């Protein structure tokens, strides 16, 4: 157990309570639509972080899951009359199916070859969305009805929808946390650190990679489906390579291999895009500048650097205690093992 994990274990209850209060009070301080967008992108970044940070597979095409689920959810709710919850689950299932299909092709390669295969598949999905009649082409699917959750709870009110999205995102993050800290997650970490050794131990590495890739795609699809309900539209932007790049940027800025890193990264990137929305060119310039500064100054990301700082402080705090304990002097004639 590291010093950082010990720190968070000691303060887990306080941190969880503070986080819960912040989530509950947030819509009374900030605009609920903005907060829901932030949560959707945080979940997208977390799903990508599951692949990059804990499996060691860099995907350049995660937007195909995010955007395809948005289209599937919007079409199912608007055209087929699905319940919003069922529509979002349908979108996540579509994303998982695309993820499983893409994963079968991609996981046989590693490194840049894996990344290029995911990018190629994402571009294929983008042009399918552009040319297919049911997607609306460049106009997308507009005026998606929010409807009533399970036929009972109206989602027309932004505050009500915020709490529904909050519960779904928190549950998704809890699932990611459980996966990472499960035996399955430990195998994924072993594959990331030393794949040949994992193979020599008898693990079916490709099967584990495929399961993780499919789960990551489903979580990204869940985020995309909820976003189409929140904004009542599904567009080509959600399935473009730019969205994949933004998700990766969020993970790097916040800190890969951390649970809170994607959240912090999403807060930084989405807030910048929102505040600089009147200056279209400036958004990319500022994001590029922030990316360069983070890579140069905070190589572990914001949360990663905070964790490292807390670990150093904990080690320094333990050092005097260890030095204060005098070494045991063996008695004369004592027998040592």
ZADO-1210 file (C-alpha; in nm, 4 decimals, padded with zeros to 6 digits):
<atoms>
<atom x="00.0000" y="00.0000" z="00.0000" code="UNK" pos="1"/>
<atom x="00.1471" y="00.3344" z="-00.1038" code="UNK" pos="2"/>
<atom x="00.1589" y="00.6430" z="00.1117" code="UNK" pos="3"/>
<atom x="-00.0898" y="00.8140" z="-00.1173" code="UNK" pos="4"/>
<atom x="-00.3416" y="00.5328" z="-00.0928" code="UNK" pos="5"/>
<atom x="-00.2986" y="00.5346" z="00.2846" code="UNK" pos="6"/>
<atom x="-00.3757" y="00.9069" z="00.2914" code="UNK" pos="7"/>
<atom x="-00.6939" y="00.8614" z="00.0890" code="UNK" pos="8"/>
<atom x="-00.7970" y="00.5582" z="00.2940" code="UNK" pos="9"/>
<atom x="-00.7733" y="00.7652" z="00.6106" code="UNK" pos="10"/>
<atom x="-00.9777" y="01.0499" z="00.4661" code="UNK" pos="11"/>
<atom x="-01.2060" y="00.8511" z="00.2379" code="UNK" pos="12"/>
<atom x="-01.5265" y="00.9250" z="00.4305" code="UNK" pos="13"/>
<atom x="-01.4549" y="01.2980" z="00.4432" code="UNK" pos="14"/>
<atom x="-01.3627" y="01.3118" z="00.0741" code="UNK" pos="15"/>
<atom x="-01.6691" y="01.1156" z="-00.0331" code="UNK" pos="16"/>
<atom x="-01.8982" y="01.3323" z="00.1795" code="UNK" pos="17"/>
<atom x="-01.7439" y="01.6499" z="00.0377" code="UNK" pos="18"/>
<atom x="-01.7793" y="01.5185" z="-00.3158" code="UNK" pos="19"/>
<atom x="-02.1424" y="01.4198" z="-00.2603" code="UNK" pos="20"/>
<atom x="-02.2283" y="01.7619" z="-00.1176" code="UNK" pos="21"/>
<atom x="-02.0539" y="01.9328" z="-00.4095" code="UNK" pos="22"/>
<atom x="-02.2478" y="01.7289" z="-00.6645" code="UNK" pos="23"/>
<atom x="-02.5794" y="01.7907" z="-00.4914" code="UNK" pos="24"/>
<atom x="-02.5231" y="02.1656" z="-00.4559" code="UNK" pos="25"/>
<atom x="-02.3562" y="02.2255" z="-00.7947" code="UNK" pos="26"/>
<atom x="-02.6716" y="02.2932" z="-01.0027" code="UNK" pos="27"/>
<atom x="-02.7684" y="02.5744" z="-00.7648" code="UNK" pos="28"/>
<atom x="-02.4332" y="02.7436" z="-00.8284" code="UNK" pos="29"/>
<atom x="-02.3606" y="02.6682" z="-01.1949" code="UNK" pos="30"/>
<atom x="-02.5731" y="02.6145" z="-01.5060" code="UNK" pos="31"/>
<atom x="-02.7075" y="02.2540" z="-01.5017" code="UNK" pos="32"/>
<atom x="-02.6610" y="02.2041" z="-01.8779" code="UNK" pos="33"/>
<atom x="-02.2925" y="02.2939" z="-01.8473" code="UNK" pos="34"/>
<atom x="-02.2524" y="02.0589" z="-01.5513" code="UNK" pos="35"/>
<atom x="-02.4162" y="01.7724" z="-01.7391" code="UNK" pos="36"/>
<atom x="-02.1881" y="01.8303" z="-02.0362" code="UNK" pos="37"/>
<atom x="-01.8920" y="01.8226" z="-01.7998" code="UNK" pos="38"/>
<atom x="-02.0062" y="01.4936" z="-01.6457" code="UNK" pos="39"/>
<atom x="-02.0618" y="01.3311" z="-01.9853" code="UNK" pos="40"/>
<atom x="-01.7143" y="01.4272" z="-02.1038" code="UNK" pos="41"/>
<atom x="-01.5629" y="01.3225" z="-01.7713" code="UNK" pos="42"/>
<atom x="-01.7143" y="00.9765" z="-01.8215" code="UNK" pos="43"/>
<atom x="-01.5846" y="00.9676" z="-02.1802" code="UNK" pos="44"/>
<atom x="-01.2353" y="01.0561" z="-02.0574" code="UNK" pos="45"/>
<atom x="-01.2620" y="00.7975" z="-01.7777" code="UNK" pos="46"/>
<atom x="-01.3585" y="00.5256" z="-02.0262" code="UNK" pos="47"/>
<atom x="-01.0525" y="00.6128" z="-02.2368" code="UNK" pos="48"/>
<atom x="-00.8378" y="00.6244" z="-01.9234" code="UNK" pos="49"/>
<atom x="-00.9457" y="00.2679" z="-01.8490" code="UNK" pos="50"/>
<atom x="-00.7796" y="00.1630" z="-02.1756" code="UNK" pos="51"/>
<atom x="-00.4762" y="00.3914" z="-02.1754" code="UNK" pos="52"/>
<atom x="-00.3982" y="00.4084" z="-01.8044" code="UNK" pos="53"/>
<atom x="-00.4837" y="00.0577" z="-01.6869" code="UNK" pos="54"/>
<atom x="-00.4442" y="-00.1609" z="-01.9993" code="UNK" pos="55"/>
<atom x="-00.1767" y="00.0367" z="-02.1827" code="UNK" pos="56"/>
<atom x="-00.3693" y="00.0580" z="-02.5126" code="UNK" pos="57"/>
<atom x="-00.3825" y="00.4031" z="-02.6712" code="UNK" pos="58"/>
<atom x="-00.7053" y="00.4481" z="-02.8673" code="UNK" pos="59"/>
<atom x="-00.7433" y="00.7341" z="-03.1130" code="UNK" pos="60"/>
<atom x="-01.1028" y="00.6469" z="-03.1984" code="UNK" pos="61"/>
<atom x="-01.3061" y="00.6597" z="-02.8787" code="UNK" pos="62"/>
<atom x="-01.5372" y="00.9202" z="-03.0307" code="UNK" pos="63"/>
<atom x="-01.6898" y="00.6496" z="-03.2530" code="UNK" pos="64"/>
<atom x="-01.8430" y="00.4909" z="-02.9429" code="UNK" pos="65"/>
<atom x="-01.9441" y="00.8249" z="-02.7947" code="UNK" pos="66"/>
<atom x="-02.1007" y="00.9540" z="-03.1153" code="UNK" pos="67"/>
<atom x="-02.2573" y="00.6303" z="-03.2424" code="UNK" pos="68"/>
<atom x="-02.4325" y="00.5834" z="-02.9086" code="UNK" pos="69"/>
<atom x="-02.5593" y="00.9396" z="-02.9332" code="UNK" pos="70"/>
<atom x="-02.7071" y="00.8713" z="-03.2774" code="UNK" pos="71"/>
<atom x="-02.8534" y="00.5377" z="-03.1663" code="UNK" pos="72"/>
<atom x="-03.0112" y="00.6896" z="-02.8557" code="UNK" pos="73"/>
<atom x="-03.1500" y="00.9899" z="-03.0432" code="UNK" pos="74"/>
<atom x="-03.2993" y="00.7720" z="-03.3174" code="UNK" pos="75"/>
<atom x="-03.4457" y="00.5203" z="-03.0733" code="UNK" pos="76"/>
<atom x="-03.6077" y="00.7889" z="-02.8570" code="UNK" pos="77"/>
<atom x="-03.7314" y="01.0157" z="-03.1363" code="UNK" pos="78"/>
<atom x="-03.8322" y="00.7659" z="-03.4056" code="UNK" pos="79"/>
<atom x="-03.9059" y="00.4447" z="-03.2171" code="UNK" pos="80"/>
<atom x="-04.0493" y="00.6116" z="-02.9076" code="UNK" pos="81"/>
<atom x="-03.8131" y="00.4456" z="-02.6593" code="UNK" pos="82"/>
<atom x="-03.8098" y="00.5464" z="-02.2949" code="UNK" pos="83"/>
<atom x="-03.5059" y="00.7758" z="-02.2345" code="UNK" pos="84"/>
<atom x="-03.3413" y="00.5224" z="-02.0033" code="UNK" pos="85"/>
<atom x="-03.3979" y="00.2412" z="-02.2509" code="UNK" pos="86"/>
<atom x="-03.2724" y="00.4633" z="-02.5321" code="UNK" pos="87"/>
<atom x="-02.9487" y="00.5388" z="-02.3461" code="UNK" pos="88"/>
<atom x="-02.8984" y="00.1698" z="-02.2670" code="UNK" pos="89"/>
<atom x="-02.9635" y="00.0891" z="-02.6332" code="UNK" pos="90"/>
<atom x="-02.6983" y="00.3423" z="-02.7324" code="UNK" pos="91"/>
<atom x="-02.4504" y="00.1900" z="-02.4870" code="UNK" pos="92"/>
<atom x="-02.5257" y="-00.1557" z="-02.6290" code="UNK" pos="93"/>
<atom x="-02.4631" y="-00.0305" z="-02.9840" code="UNK" pos="94"/>
<atom x="-02.1332" y="00.1220" z="-02.8714" code="UNK" pos="95"/>
<atom x="-02.0370" y="-00.2049" z="-02.6997" code="UNK" pos="96"/>
<atom x="-02.1135" y="-00.3993" z="-03.0183" code="UNK" pos="97"/>
<atom x="-01.8991" y="-00.1617" z="-03.2241" code="UNK" pos="98"/>
<atom x="-01.6296" y="-00.1856" z="-02.9588" code="UNK" pos="99"/>
<atom x="-01.6313" y="-00.5661" z="-02.9678" code="UNK" pos="100"/>
<atom x="-01.6106" y="-00.5657" z="-03.3483" code="UNK" pos="101"/>
<atom x="-01.3315" y="-00.3084" z="-03.3516" code="UNK" pos="102"/>
<atom x="-01.1527" y="-00.4810" z="-03.0663" code="UNK" pos="103"/>
<atom x="-01.1353" y="-00.8122" z="-03.2511" code="UNK" pos="104"/>
<atom x="-00.9414" y="-00.6332" z="-03.5253" code="UNK" pos="105"/>
<atom x="-00.7325" y="-00.4003" z="-03.3089" code="UNK" pos="106"/>
<atom x="-00.6146" y="-00.6043" z="-03.0097" code="UNK" pos="107"/>
<atom x="-00.4068" y="-00.8327" z="-03.2312" code="UNK" pos="108"/>
<atom x="-00.1684" y="-00.5406" z="-03.2695" code="UNK" pos="109"/>
<atom x="00.0051" y="-00.3210" z="-03.0158" code="UNK" pos="110"/>
<atom x="00.1528" y="00.0262" z="-02.9989" code="UNK" pos="111"/>
<atom x="00.1006" y="00.2625" z="-03.2882" code="UNK" pos="112"/>
<atom x="-00.0571" y="-00.0108" z="-03.5039" code="UNK" pos="113"/>
<atom x="-00.3368" y="-00.0526" z="-03.2481" code="UNK" pos="114"/>
<atom x="-00.3909" y="00.3243" z="-03.2369" code="UNK" pos="115"/>
<atom x="-00.4035" y="00.3535" z="-03.6158" code="UNK" pos="116"/>
<atom x="-00.6594" y="00.0725" z="-03.6438" code="UNK" pos="117"/>
<atom x="-00.8869" y="00.2455" z="-03.3936" code="UNK" pos="118"/>
<atom x="-00.8459" y="00.5737" z="-03.5804" code="UNK" pos="119"/>
<atom x="-00.9285" y="00.4075" z="-03.9133" code="UNK" pos="120"/>
<atom x="-01.2404" y="00.2446" z="-03.7688" code="UNK" pos="121"/>
<atom x="-01.3455" y="00.5771" z="-03.6178" code="UNK" pos="122"/>
<atom x="-01.3141" y="00.7487" z="-03.9548" code="UNK" pos="123"/>
<atom x="-01.5231" y="00.4718" z="-04.1106" code="UNK" pos="124"/>
<atom x="-01.7963" y="00.5286" z="-03.8512" code="UNK" pos="125"/>
<atom x="-01.7730" y="00.9044" z="-03.9128" code="UNK" pos="126"/>
<atom x="-01.8388" y="00.8684" z="-04.2867" code="UNK" pos="127"/>
<atom x="-02.1217" y="00.6220" z="-04.2222" code="UNK" pos="128"/>
<atom x="-02.2807" y="00.8826" z="-03.9928" code="UNK" pos="129"/>
<atom x="-02.2238" y="01.1495" z="-04.2579" code="UNK" pos="130"/>
<atom x="-02.3838" y="00.9531" z="-04.5422" code="UNK" pos="131"/>
<atom x="-02.6551" y="00.7473" z="-04.3727" code="UNK" pos="132"/>
<atom x="-03.0072" y="00.8864" z="-04.4176" code="UNK" pos="133"/>
<atom x="-03.1245" y="00.8165" z="-04.0616" code="UNK" pos="134"/>
<atom x="-02.8457" y="01.0272" z="-03.9065" code="UNK" pos="135"/>
<atom x="-02.9519" y="01.3488" z="-04.0790" code="UNK" pos="136"/>
<atom x="-02.6102" y="01.4029" z="-04.2373" code="UNK" pos="137"/>
<atom x="-02.4500" y="01.7339" z="-04.1423" code="UNK" pos="138"/>
<atom x="-02.7699" y="01.8451" z="-03.9644" code="UNK" pos="139"/>
<atom x="-02.7701" y="01.5491" z="-03.7266" code="UNK" pos="140"/>
<atom x="-03.0757" y="01.4289" z="-03.5369" code="UNK" pos="141"/>
<atom x="-03.2418" y="01.7321" z="-03.3832" code="UNK" pos="142"/>
<atom x="-03.5285" y="01.7916" z="-03.1397" code="UNK" pos="143"/>
<atom x="-03.4744" y="01.4666" z="-02.9510" code="UNK" pos="144"/>
<atom x="-03.7508" y="01.4434" z="-02.6879" code="UNK" pos="145"/>
<atom x="-03.6401" y="01.3986" z="-02.3292" code="UNK" pos="146"/>
<atom x="-03.9634" y="01.2239" z="-02.2360" code="UNK" pos="147"/>
<atom x="-04.0308" y="01.0680" z="-01.8978" code="UNK" pos="148"/>
<atom x="-03.7929" y="00.8384" z="-01.7170" code="UNK" pos="149"/>
<atom x="-03.9611" y="00.4976" z="-01.6809" code="UNK" pos="150"/>
<atom x="-04.2847" y="00.6730" z="-01.7758" code="UNK" pos="151"/>
<atom x="-04.2982" y="00.8502" z="-01.4395" code="UNK" pos="152"/>
<atom x="-04.0323" y="01.1202" z="-01.3986" code="UNK" pos="153"/>
<atom x="-04.0379" y="01.4056" z="-01.6513" code="UNK" pos="154"/>
<atom x="-03.6917" y="01.5042" z="-01.7743" code="UNK" pos="155"/>
<atom x="-03.7971" y="01.8384" z="-01.9234" code="UNK" pos="156"/>
<atom x="-03.6742" y="02.0167" z="-01.6128" code="UNK" pos="157"/>
<atom x="-03.2962" y="02.0677" z="-01.6253" code="UNK" pos="158"/>
<atom x="-03.2582" y="02.0212" z="-01.2508" code="UNK" pos="159"/>
<atom x="-03.4344" y="01.6849" z="-01.2563" code="UNK" pos="160"/>
<atom x="-03.2308" y="01.5708" z="-01.5546" code="UNK" pos="161"/>
<atom x="-02.9112" y="01.6817" z="-01.3814" code="UNK" pos="162"/>
<atom x="-02.9691" y="01.4507" z="-01.0852" code="UNK" pos="163"/>
<atom x="-03.0564" y="01.1601" z="-01.3157" code="UNK" pos="164"/>
<atom x="-02.7344" y="01.2104" z="-01.5119" code="UNK" pos="165"/>
<atom x="-02.5409" y="01.2525" z="-01.1867" code="UNK" pos="166"/>
<atom x="-02.6611" y="00.9178" z="-01.0538" code="UNK" pos="167"/>
<atom x="-02.5743" y="00.7430" z="-01.3816" code="UNK" pos="168"/>
<atom x="-02.2256" y="00.8960" z="-01.3985" code="UNK" pos="169"/>
<atom x="-02.1488" y="00.8213" z="-01.0330" code="UNK" pos="170"/>
<atom x="-02.2601" y="00.4607" z="-01.0861" code="UNK" pos="171"/>
<atom x="-02.0363" y="00.4369" z="-01.3953" code="UNK" pos="172"/>
<atom x="-01.7358" y="00.5700" z="-01.2036" code="UNK" pos="173"/>
<atom x="-01.8073" y="00.3247" z="-00.9217" code="UNK" pos="174"/>
<atom x="-01.8085" y="00.0441" z="-01.1796" code="UNK" pos="175"/>
<atom x="-01.4730" y="00.1597" z="-01.3172" code="UNK" pos="176"/>
<atom x="-01.3323" y="00.1728" z="-00.9640" code="UNK" pos="177"/>
<atom x="-01.4571" y="-00.1796" z="-00.8925" code="UNK" pos="178"/>
<atom x="-01.3106" y="-00.3115" z="-01.2170" code="UNK" pos="179"/>
<atom x="-00.9721" y="-00.1507" z="-01.1566" code="UNK" pos="180"/>
<atom x="-00.9497" y="-00.2886" z="-00.8010" code="UNK" pos="181"/>
<atom x="-01.0790" y="-00.6352" z="-00.8875" code="UNK" pos="182"/>
<atom x="-00.8701" y="-00.9419" z="-00.9813" code="UNK" pos="183"/>
<atom x="-00.9684" y="-00.8696" z="-01.3409" code="UNK" pos="184"/>
<atom x="-00.8232" y="-00.5207" z="-01.3070" code="UNK" pos="185"/>
<atom x="-00.5034" y="-00.6583" z="-01.1559" code="UNK" pos="186"/>
<atom x="-00.4600" y="-00.8807" z="-01.4599" code="UNK" pos="187"/>
<atom x="-00.5117" y="-00.5782" z="-01.6863" code="UNK" pos="188"/>
<atom x="-00.2413" y="-00.3915" z="-01.4958" code="UNK" pos="189"/>
<atom x="-00.0093" y="-00.6900" z="-01.5287" code="UNK" pos="190"/>
<atom x="-00.0710" y="-00.6920" z="-01.9050" code="UNK" pos="191"/>
<atom x="00.0094" y="-00.3220" z="-01.9191" code="UNK" pos="192"/>
<atom x="00.3324" y="-00.3607" z="-01.7222" code="UNK" pos="193"/>
<atom x="00.4639" y="-00.6824" z="-01.8764" code="UNK" pos="194"/>
<atom x="00.2491" y="-00.8563" z="-02.1375" code="UNK" pos="195"/>
<atom x="00.4940" y="-01.1422" z="-02.2168" code="UNK" pos="196"/>
<atom x="00.5075" y="-01.2335" z="-01.8484" code="UNK" pos="197"/>
<atom x="00.1270" y="-01.2306" z="-01.8250" code="UNK" pos="198"/>
<atom x="00.1169" y="-01.4670" z="-02.1229" code="UNK" pos="199"/>
<atom x="00.3748" y="-01.6941" z="-01.9598" code="UNK" pos="200"/>
<atom x="00.1561" y="-01.7112" z="-01.6480" code="UNK" pos="201"/>
<atom x="-00.1236" y="-01.8609" z="-01.8580" code="UNK" pos="202"/>
<atom x="-00.3539" y="-01.5610" z="-01.8980" code="UNK" pos="203"/>
<atom x="-00.5402" y="-01.5268" z="-02.2259" code="UNK" pos="204"/>
<atom x="-00.4235" y="-01.1745" z="-02.2851" code="UNK" pos="205"/>
<atom x="-00.6289" y="-01.1016" z="-02.5963" code="UNK" pos="206"/>
<atom x="-00.9481" y="-01.2079" z="-02.4205" code="UNK" pos="207"/>
<atom x="-00.8781" y="-00.9689" z="-02.1315" code="UNK" pos="208"/>
<atom x="-00.7980" y="-00.6878" z="-02.3739" code="UNK" pos="209"/>
<atom x="-01.1168" y="-00.7474" z="-02.5700" code="UNK" pos="210"/>
<atom x="-01.3318" y="-00.7467" z="-02.2558" code="UNK" pos="211"/>
<atom x="-01.1694" y="-00.4238" z="-02.1343" code="UNK" pos="212"/>
<atom x="-01.2060" y="-00.2622" z="-02.4779" code="UNK" pos="213"/>
<atom x="-01.5741" y="-00.3565" z="-02.4975" code="UNK" pos="214"/>
<atom x="-01.6412" y="-00.2288" z="-02.1448" code="UNK" pos="215"/>
<atom x="-01.4624" y="00.0952" z="-02.2255" code="UNK" pos="216"/>
<atom x="-01.6703" y="00.1348" z="-02.5424" code="UNK" pos="217"/>
<atom x="-01.9941" y="00.0730" z="-02.3498" code="UNK" pos="218"/>
<atom x="-01.9042" y="00.3387" z="-02.0909" code="UNK" pos="219"/>
<atom x="-01.8186" y="00.5875" z="-02.3653" code="UNK" pos="220"/>
<atom x="-02.1524" y="00.5006" z="-02.5282" code="UNK" pos="221"/>
<atom x="-02.3332" y="00.5639" z="-02.2020" code="UNK" pos="222"/>
<atom x="-02.1807" y="00.9128" z="-02.1936" code="UNK" pos="223"/>
<atom x="-02.2736" y="00.9783" z="-02.5569" code="UNK" pos="224"/>
<atom x="-02.6300" y="00.8585" z="-02.5122" code="UNK" pos="225"/>
<atom x="-02.6856" y="01.0838" z="-02.2123" code="UNK" pos="226"/>
<atom x="-02.5349" y="01.3803" z="-02.3969" code="UNK" pos="227"/>
<atom x="-02.7839" y="01.3385" z="-02.6826" code="UNK" pos="228"/>
<atom x="-03.0685" y="01.3470" z="-02.4312" code="UNK" pos="229"/>
<atom x="-02.9277" y="01.6480" z="-02.2464" code="UNK" pos="230"/>
<atom x="-02.8733" y="01.8601" z="-02.5582" code="UNK" pos="231"/>
<atom x="-03.1571" y="01.6957" z="-02.7535" code="UNK" pos="232"/>
<atom x="-02.9344" y="01.6537" z="-03.0580" code="UNK" pos="233"/>
<atom x="-02.6803" y="01.4113" z="-03.2045" code="UNK" pos="234"/>
<atom x="-02.4247" y="01.5606" z="-03.4428" code="UNK" pos="235"/>
<atom x="-02.1132" y="01.4721" z="-03.6393" code="UNK" pos="236"/>
<atom x="-01.9010" y="01.6568" z="-03.3852" code="UNK" pos="237"/>
<atom x="-01.9536" y="01.3800" z="-03.1310" code="UNK" pos="238"/>
<atom x="-01.8175" y="01.1151" z="-03.3681" code="UNK" pos="239"/>
<atom x="-01.5239" y="01.3131" z="-03.5114" code="UNK" pos="240"/>
<atom x="-01.1560" y="01.2554" z="-03.4363" code="UNK" pos="241"/>
<atom x="-01.1452" y="01.5952" z="-03.2616" code="UNK" pos="242"/>
<atom x="-01.3637" y="01.4570" z="-02.9833" code="UNK" pos="243"/>
<atom x="-01.1285" y="01.1598" z="-02.9447" code="UNK" pos="244"/>
<atom x="-00.8388" y="01.4024" z="-02.9131" code="UNK" pos="245"/>
<atom x="-01.0214" y="01.6080" z="-02.6519" code="UNK" pos="246"/>
<atom x="-01.0951" y="01.2962" z="-02.4460" code="UNK" pos="247"/>
<atom x="-00.7276" y="01.1997" z="-02.4555" code="UNK" pos="248"/>
<atom x="-00.6300" y="01.5565" z="-02.3665" code="UNK" pos="249"/>
<atom x="-00.8611" y="01.5462" z="-02.0633" code="UNK" pos="250"/>
<atom x="-00.6979" y="01.2283" z="-01.9406" code="UNK" pos="251"/>
<atom x="-00.3443" y="01.3598" z="-01.9851" code="UNK" pos="252"/>
<atom x="-00.4169" y="01.6976" z="-01.8252" code="UNK" pos="253"/>
<atom x="-00.5955" y="01.5443" z="-01.5275" code="UNK" pos="254"/>
<atom x="-00.3657" y="01.2455" z="-01.4906" code="UNK" pos="255"/>
<atom x="-00.3761" y="00.8961" z="-01.6355" code="UNK" pos="256"/>
<atom x="-00.3914" y="00.5940" z="-01.4039" code="UNK" pos="257"/>
<atom x="-00.5994" y="00.7954" z="-01.1555" code="UNK" pos="258"/>
<atom x="-00.9727" y="00.7903" z="-01.0910" code="UNK" pos="259"/>
<atom x="-01.0143" y="01.1657" z="-01.0493" code="UNK" pos="260"/>
<atom x="-00.7786" y="01.2632" z="-01.3302" code="UNK" pos="261"/>
<atom x="-01.0427" y="01.2472" z="-01.6082" code="UNK" pos="262"/>
<atom x="-01.2807" y="01.4559" z="-01.3951" code="UNK" pos="263"/>
<atom x="-01.0248" y="01.7297" z="-01.3363" code="UNK" pos="264"/>
<atom x="-00.9161" y="01.7172" z="-01.6999" code="UNK" pos="265"/>
<atom x="-01.2761" y="01.7469" z="-01.8170" code="UNK" pos="266"/>
<atom x="-01.3281" y="02.0449" z="-01.5878" code="UNK" pos="267"/>
<atom x="-01.0251" y="02.2208" z="-01.7351" code="UNK" pos="268"/>
<atom x="-01.0927" y="02.1457" z="-02.1029" code="UNK" pos="269"/>
<atom x="-01.4719" y="02.1916" z="-02.1014" code="UNK" pos="270"/>
<atom x="-01.4468" y="02.5136" z="-01.8993" code="UNK" pos="271"/>
<atom x="-01.1895" y="02.6530" z="-02.1413" code="UNK" pos="272"/>
<atom x="-01.4079" y="02.5653" z="-02.4400" code="UNK" pos="273"/>
<atom x="-01.7106" y="02.7215" z="-02.2715" code="UNK" pos="274"/>
<atom x="-01.5360" y="03.0425" z="-02.1677" code="UNK" pos="275"/>
<atom x="-01.3647" y="03.0866" z="-02.5059" code="UNK" pos="276"/>
<atom x="-01.6647" y="02.9895" z="-02.7181" code="UNK" pos="277"/>
<atom x="-01.6817" y="03.3408" z="-02.8656" code="UNK" pos="278"/>
<atom x="-01.3261" y="03.3024" z="-02.9986" code="UNK" pos="279"/>
<atom x="-01.3343" y="02.9916" z="-03.2163" code="UNK" pos="280"/>
<atom x="-00.9651" y="02.9966" z="-03.3092" code="UNK" pos="281"/>
<atom x="-00.8499" y="03.0797" z="-02.9581" code="UNK" pos="282"/>
<atom x="-00.9927" y="02.7577" z="-02.8126" code="UNK" pos="283"/>
<atom x="-00.7491" y="02.5349" z="-03.0011" code="UNK" pos="284"/>
<atom x="-00.4579" y="02.7683" z="-02.9292" code="UNK" pos="285"/>
<atom x="-00.5260" y="02.7761" z="-02.5554" code="UNK" pos="286"/>
<atom x="-00.5872" y="02.4001" z="-02.5396" code="UNK" pos="287"/>
<atom x="-00.2616" y="02.3361" z="-02.7233" code="UNK" pos="288"/>
<atom x="-00.0747" y="02.5686" z="-02.4877" code="UNK" pos="289"/>
<atom x="-00.2223" y="02.4010" z="-02.1804" code="UNK" pos="290"/>
<atom x="-00.1358" y="02.0589" z="-02.3208" code="UNK" pos="291"/>
<atom x="00.2274" y="02.1579" z="-02.3792" code="UNK" pos="292"/>
<atom x="00.2586" y="02.3112" z="-02.0315" code="UNK" pos="293"/>
<atom x="00.1092" y="02.0060" z="-01.8626" code="UNK" pos="294"/>
<atom x="00.3345" y="01.7669" z="-02.0526" code="UNK" pos="295"/>
<atom x="00.6428" y="01.9742" z="-01.9662" code="UNK" pos="296"/>
<atom x="00.5637" y="02.0728" z="-01.6070" code="UNK" pos="297"/>
<atom x="00.3120" y="01.8120" z="-01.4824" code="UNK" pos="298"/>
<atom x="00.4107" y="01.4880" z="-01.6508" code="UNK" pos="299"/>
<atom x="00.1807" y="01.2845" z="-01.4279" code="UNK" pos="300"/>
<atom x="-00.1093" y="01.5236" z="-01.4844" code="UNK" pos="301"/>
<atom x="-00.2672" y="01.7482" z="-01.2224" code="UNK" pos="302"/>
<atom x="-00.4052" y="01.4715" z="-01.0014" code="UNK" pos="303"/>
<atom x="-00.0965" y="01.2570" z="-01.0562" code="UNK" pos="304"/>
<atom x="00.1311" y="01.5356" z="-00.9361" code="UNK" pos="305"/>
<atom x="-00.0891" y="01.5931" z="-00.6307" code="UNK" pos="306"/>
<atom x="-00.0709" y="01.2223" z="-00.5485" code="UNK" pos="307"/>
<atom x="00.3071" y="01.2265" z="-00.5872" code="UNK" pos="308"/>
<atom x="00.3341" y="01.5327" z="-00.3609" code="UNK" pos="309"/>
<atom x="00.1219" y="01.3687" z="-00.0916" code="UNK" pos="310"/>
<atom x="00.3295" y="01.0519" z="-00.1188" code="UNK" pos="311"/>
<atom x="00.6531" y="01.2483" z="-00.0701" code="UNK" pos="312"/>
<atom x="00.5095" y="01.4275" z="00.2320" code="UNK" pos="313"/>
<atom x="00.3942" y="01.0995" z="00.3833" code="UNK" pos="314"/>
<atom x="00.7384" y="00.9451" z="00.3354" code="UNK" pos="315"/>
<atom x="00.9076" y="01.2481" z="00.4905" code="UNK" pos="316"/>
<atom x="00.6665" y="01.2313" z="00.7832" code="UNK" pos="317"/>
<atom x="00.7450" y="00.8654" z="00.8428" code="UNK" pos="318"/>
<atom x="01.1222" y="00.9088" z="00.8169" code="UNK" pos="319"/>
<atom x="01.1744" y="01.0844" z="01.1562" code="UNK" pos="320"/>
<atom x="00.9622" y="00.8209" z="01.3294" code="UNK" pos="321"/>
<atom x="01.1751" y="00.5467" z="01.1791" code="UNK" pos="322"/>
<atom x="01.4942" y="00.7280" z="01.2777" code="UNK" pos="323"/>
<atom x="01.3714" y="00.7732" z="01.6374" code="UNK" pos="324"/>
<atom x="01.3556" y="00.3977" z="01.6950" code="UNK" pos="325"/>
<atom x="01.7055" y="00.2812" z="01.7996" code="UNK" pos="326"/>
<atom x="01.8337" y="-00.0381" z="01.6422" code="UNK" pos="327"/>
<atom x="01.8157" y="-00.3468" z="01.8566" code="UNK" pos="328"/>
<atom x="02.1509" y="-00.4534" z="02.0041" code="UNK" pos="329"/>
<atom x="02.1880" y="-00.8299" z="02.0097" code="UNK" pos="330"/>
<atom x="02.2649" y="-00.9853" z="02.3427" code="UNK" pos="331"/>
<atom x="02.5999" y="-01.1463" z="02.3932" code="UNK" pos="332"/>
<atom x="02.5941" y="-01.5054" z="02.2927" code="UNK" pos="333"/>
<atom x="02.2572" y="-01.4766" z="02.1188" code="UNK" pos="334"/>
<atom x="02.2006" y="-01.7197" z="01.8337" code="UNK" pos="335"/>
<atom x="02.0846" y="-01.5616" z="01.5033" code="UNK" pos="336"/>
<atom x="01.8834" y="-01.7416" z="01.2397" code="UNK" pos="337"/>
</atoms>
